[in-house]
Amino acid sequence: MANQNTAPVKQRAPKKLLLANLYTDAPVRTEPEEPQKILVAGLAEARPVKDYPDTFFGRAFKVFRGELSTLFKSSLFFVLFTVPFIIILAWFASYFEELMLGGIYNFMGDIGIGFPGGGDSLSESVARLIWEVKEPVILMLGATLIIGSLGLAGNFYCAKRSYFQNYYSKTVKTFWYGFSKYWWRFLITVTVMVLIGLGMVTSLMYLLSQQTLGVAGAGEYCAVVFSWLFGAPLMLVPMVMLSLFCTYELTFAQCFKNAIVIIVNSPVMVAVMGVASAVPFIIMGVGGMIVGIIVYIVMIAVGCNIYAQMFVAMAHRGMTKCHARKEVSDRENLQLQRQLAKKNGRSDYYGAGGGFAQKKQKQQPKPYQNPKKKKKKN
């Protein structure tokens, strides 16, 4: 008879919460309930609760499909804050190029067949195109993204309410309520993110212009390497903060610290979301004006709502994971404190926050009194 392997299977030890001292365990924000519409006397409007999956990103895509009409209405208000972006992308970029470079170049000078000399240098023209046209346009587009961040406040608020099934039917009122409550948080955070991103892109554009001229040195290469090496991870912090503002009961400072904790404990998820968030901007930068306009239309129609749901899912998954790891760390710390207390001769230690149980004082025994014996009258 063959021998059966009865060796015990090793279970993976639960992971501890990294940077636990920075983490604030908070509940999901409780939203004000929208008053029910009274249809007839004694009969209120029905509020159906849809059955969406419990998986984080799976729920995000299902909510997007199930609440598409409601979310699309909120994205229409978000369009108002993106008008400067599309104006620069669709019209001003080409106008600025014509203004700065004059349009037509003569690259046929001094070819040796009687053609007049004095032609333009192709490398110098391309370098000017990169540094004097493309770079200013990128800076202007970055400024418009800061303006668009104001609209993100209302868009993310509507997405959060849809994700957690906080019923709302008045899209206009809901959008502007989220805008009035969170606009300053989104403005500060997106401004920091844009400044980091512009620093990274500027170093790259300057390197490309110097490469075109053939004079790129070690300083230009080091600027690109270090700006991207430190800038890319730094941009993840404000990105995660954006997902926490509307979702959890946290202050601005607590969102900052929790964002760092989520990144450290869920680096793969945050990195994937960072790359996915950068894809539309990369396509716009590489594809040119026509492709950029197409991407803009797609993002306004469906993209911004999909990303908003994914950001809420990222916050929910990150906070849930950190909460579970915090409970493991708290249990282990409690056991350790009990062991230390036991070594010191105290076995009545209790509570994760420390403390000892109060010893009960022994009561003095009462003297026996015969119940049949009558009490003496005074």
Salt bridges, closest charged atoms under 4 A:
ASP25 OD2 - HIS323 ND1 2.64
GLU31 OE2 - LYS160 NZ 2.83
GLU33 OE2 - ARG47 NH1 3.01
GLU67 OE2 - LYS50 NZ 3.61
GLU132 OE1 - ARG128 NE 3.04
GLU249 OE1 - ARG29 NH1 3.31
GLU327 OE2 - HIS323 NE2 3.14
ASP330 OD2 - LYS326 NZ 3.05
GLU332 OE1 - LYS16 NZ 3.38
ASP348 OD1 - ARG346 NE 3.23
